[in-house]
Amino acid sequence: MIKIAINGAAGRMGRRLVALAGLDAELQLVAALDHAGCGLLGQDAGRVAGEAEAGVAISSSLEAQADVMIDFSVQPAVRPAVRLCRDRGVALVIGTTGLAAEDEQAIDDAAGSIPVLTAPNMSLGVNLLFTLVGQVAKQLGDEYDIEVVETHHRFKQDAPSGTAMGLVKSICDATGKDIVHDVKHGRSGMDPRNPGEIGVHALRLGDEVGRHTVSFATLGEEIQLTHKANTRDTFAAGALRAAKWLAGKPAGRYTMRDVLGL
């Protein structure tokens, strides 16, 4: 049985991870972590998640020995989690988005000692979409305009979403475009489309879990590839699958494409 710790256990995603981990016979929840100011410290993680008691209290420190940690917290909490896992020899799955360059460097450094899997989106469907949009962009070429539109709930912190930028990166990697110079974030005023650019737009609406659409259009036709998440369980299930895959792997940096064999 794989011993799992969840960082950000009191948050929306953390609660679903706790709930689904409790239903998985291959996993044992041994730690549920959140920040020191969290008002739910000391409460049973299962109860906080709306499920039966898990026998694990939400805590701000990792006392138990875990095989793998899943981090769905906030950007400032990522580097402390990376250091903790590196020092304790715990494999780490990171689903937190909006990471800074310093976070990425810390992850790269830790991957020399432990296995670390990062993904802007843990959905299996989205990770297939990453591959598809690159293939389509490469085949169609610059005669087709590319626009990426992402929609999330009103509470989401970062924009554009990590998933949207993951889609952009896949397109850039496949076509040789530059993710800085060839990407346009929004438009206003007298601002016509430049040939070959990739437009990116972020919408924040109500309780939308997550919708991503990549449009490819030229004069006369348009192709749209869309992924819509109807529940956060989509991401939680993918993260748990990634955690089970990552446990026991050699040190290194991995992605969901490794998990899916893409």
C-alpha positions in Angstrom: 0.0 0.0 0.0 1.3 3.5 -0.9 1.4 6.0 1.9 0.2 9.4 0.7 0.4 12.9 2.1 -1.7 15.8 0.8 -0.6 19.4 1.0 -3.4 21.9 0.8 -5.8 19.4 2.3 -8.3 22.0 3.5 -8.7 23.5 0.0 -11.2 22.6 -2.7 -8.9 20.2 -4.4 -7.3 18.9 -1.2 -10.7 17.9 0.1 -11.5 15.9 -3.0 -8.1 14.2 -2.9 -8.7 13.2 0.7 -12.2 11.8 -0.2 -11.0 9.8 -3.2 -7.8 8.6 -1.6 -10.1 7.1 1.1 -11.8 5.0 -1.5 -8.7 3.7 -3.1 -7.5 0.3 -1.8 -4.0 1.0 -3.0 -3.5 4.2 -1.0 -3.2 5.0 2.7 -3.6 8.6 3.7 -1.0 9.3 6.4 -0.8 13.1 6.4 -3.1 16.0 5.5 -1.2 19.3 5.5 -2.2 23.0 5.3 -0.7 26.3 6.3 -0.2 27.3 10.0 -3.0 29.9 9.9 -5.6 27.4 8.6 -8.7 27.4 10.8 -9.2 23.7 10.3 -6.0 22.5 11.9 -6.6 19.6 14.2 -9.8 18.5 12.6 -10.1 15.1 10.9 -9.3 15.4 7.2 -12.1 13.0 6.2 -14.7 15.0 8.1 -13.5 18.2 6.6 -13.8 16.6 3.1 -17.4 15.6 4.0 -16.6 11.9 4.3 -16.1 9.4 7.1 -13.3 9.9 9.6 -9.9 9.4 8.0 -8.1 9.1 11.3 -5.7 11.8 10.1 -5.9 15.3 11.5 -5.1 18.4 9.3 -1.7 19.6 10.4 0.9 22.2 9.4 3.8 19.8 9.7 4.6 16.4 8.3 5.2 13.9 11.1 4.4 10.6 9.4 6.6 8.9 6.8 5.0 9.2 3.4 5.9 7.5 0.1 4.5 10.4 -2.0 3.0 13.8 -1.4 0.5 15.5 -3.7 0.7 19.3 -3.5 -2.5 21.3 -4.5 -1.8 24.4 -2.4 -0.8 27.9 -3.5 2.2 29.2 -5.3 4.1 30.6 -2.2 3.7 27.1 -0.5 5.3 25.2 -3.3 9.0 25.7 -2.5 8.6 24.8 1.2 6.9 21.6 0.1 9.6 20.9 -2.4 12.3 21.4 0.3 10.4 19.2 2.7 10.0 16.3 0.3 13.6 16.6 -0.8 14.9 16.5 2.8 12.6 13.6 3.7 13.1 11.6 0.6 9.4 11.8 -0.4 8.2 11.6 -4.0 6.3 14.7 -5.0 3.3 15.4 -7.4 2.7 19.1 -7.9 -0.6 20.2 -9.3 -0.3 23.8 -8.1 -0.2 26.3 -10.9 1.1 29.9 -11.3 4.7 28.8 -10.5 7.5 31.4 -10.6 10.9 30.8 -12.2 12.4 30.3 -8.8 9.8 27.6 -8.1 10.8 25.8 -11.3 14.5 26.0 -10.4 13.8 24.6 -6.9 11.9 21.7 -8.5 14.7 21.0 -11.0 17.2 21.0 -8.1 15.0 18.6 -6.0 14.6 16.3 -9.0 18.3 15.4 -8.6 17.4 13.6 -5.3 13.7 12.6 -5.6 11.1 11.9 -8.3 9.0 15.0 -9.0 6.0 15.1 -11.3 4.6 18.4 -12.3 1.6 19.1 -14.5 -0.4 22.3 -15.2 -3.5 20.0 -15.3 -3.9 16.5 -13.9 -6.8 15.6 -16.1 -6.0 12.6 -18.4 -8.1 14.3 -21.2 -6.2 17.6 -21.0 -2.9 15.8 -21.2 -4.0 14.1 -24.4 -5.1 17.6 -25.6 -1.6 18.9 -25.0 -0.4 16.4 -27.6 -3.2 16.9 -30.0 -2.9 20.7 -30.3 0.8 20.5 -31.1 0.1 18.0 -33.8 -2.7 20.1 -35.3 -0.7 23.3 -35.2 2.3 21.7 -36.9 0.1 20.2 -39.7 -1.9 23.4 -40.4 1.0 25.9 -40.3 0.9 29.7 -40.1 -2.0 30.1 -42.5 -4.3 29.2 -39.5 -4.8 31.7 -36.7 -4.6 30.2 -33.2 -6.5 31.4 -30.2 -6.6 29.8 -26.7 -9.5 30.6 -24.4 -9.7 29.4 -20.9 -12.6 29.7 -18.4 -12.5 29.1 -14.7 -14.5 30.0 -11.5 -14.4 33.5 -10.0 -12.1 32.4 -7.2 -9.1 31.2 -9.3 -6.0 33.1 -8.4 -3.7 32.9 -11.5 -4.4 34.0 -15.1 -4.0 32.7 -17.7 -4.4 29.2 -16.3 -1.4 26.9 -16.1 -3.3 24.6 -18.5 -3.8 27.4 -21.1 0.0 28.1 -21.0 0.6 24.3 -21.2 -1.4 24.3 -24.4 0.5 27.3 -25.7 3.8 25.6 -24.9 2.8 22.4 -26.7 2.0 24.5 -29.8 5.2 26.5 -29.6 7.3 23.3 -29.1 5.6 21.7 -32.2 5.9 24.8 -34.4 9.1 26.5 -33.3 7.3 29.6 -32.1 8.6 31.6 -29.1 6.4 31.5 -26.0 7.2 35.1 -25.2 7.4 36.9 -28.5 4.8 35.0 -30.4 2.1 35.0 -27.7 -0.5 37.8 -27.3 -2.4 38.1 -24.1 -5.8 39.7 -24.7 -6.5 42.6 -27.1 -7.9 46.2 -26.7 -8.1 49.3 -28.8 -6.6 49.4 -32.3 -4.9 46.1 -32.1 -5.2 43.8 -35.2 -4.0 40.3 -35.2 -0.3 39.8 -36.2 0.5 36.9 -38.6 1.6 33.8 -36.7 0.7 35.0 -33.2 -1.1 32.8 -30.6 -3.8 34.7 -28.8 -4.6 33.8 -25.1 -7.6 34.9 -23.2 -8.8 34.2 -19.6 -12.5 34.3 -18.5 -13.6 34.1 -14.8 -17.2 33.0 -14.5 -19.2 31.8 -11.5 -18.4 28.2 -10.5 -16.9 27.0 -13.8 -14.6 24.1 -13.0 -12.5 24.5 -16.1 -12.9 24.8 -19.8 -10.2 25.2 -22.4 -10.7 25.7 -26.2 -8.0 26.0 -28.8 -9.3 27.4 -32.1 -7.5 27.1 -35.5 -9.0 29.2 -38.2 -8.2 30.4 -41.7 -10.4 32.1 -44.3 -13.2 29.6 -44.9 -12.9 27.2 -42.0 -12.3 26.7 -38.3 -11.3 23.8 -36.1 -11.9 23.8 -32.4 -10.5 21.4 -29.8 -12.2 21.8 -26.4 -11.9 20.1 -23.0 -14.4 20.8 -20.3 -14.1 19.5 -16.7 -17.4 19.0 -15.0 -16.1 18.2 -11.6 -12.8 18.6 -9.6 -12.8 14.8 -9.2 -11.4 14.7 -12.8 -8.2 16.4 -11.5 -8.1 14.6 -8.2 -8.4 11.2 -9.9 -5.5 12.1 -12.3 -3.3 13.3 -9.4 -3.9 10.1 -7.5 -3.1 8.0 -10.5 0.1 10.0 -11.0 1.0 9.5 -7.3 0.7 5.7 -7.6 2.8 5.8 -10.8 5.5 8.0 -9.3 6.0 6.1 -6.0 9.2 4.2 -6.2 10.4 5.8 -9.4 14.1 7.0 -9.7 14.9 10.6 -9.0 14.1 12.9 -11.9 11.4 15.2 -13.3 8.3 13.7 -14.8 5.0 14.8 -16.4 1.6 13.3 -16.9 2.7 12.4 -20.4 5.1 9.9 -18.7 2.2 8.5 -16.7 0.1 8.1 -19.9 3.0 6.8 -22.0 2.5 9.6 -24.6 
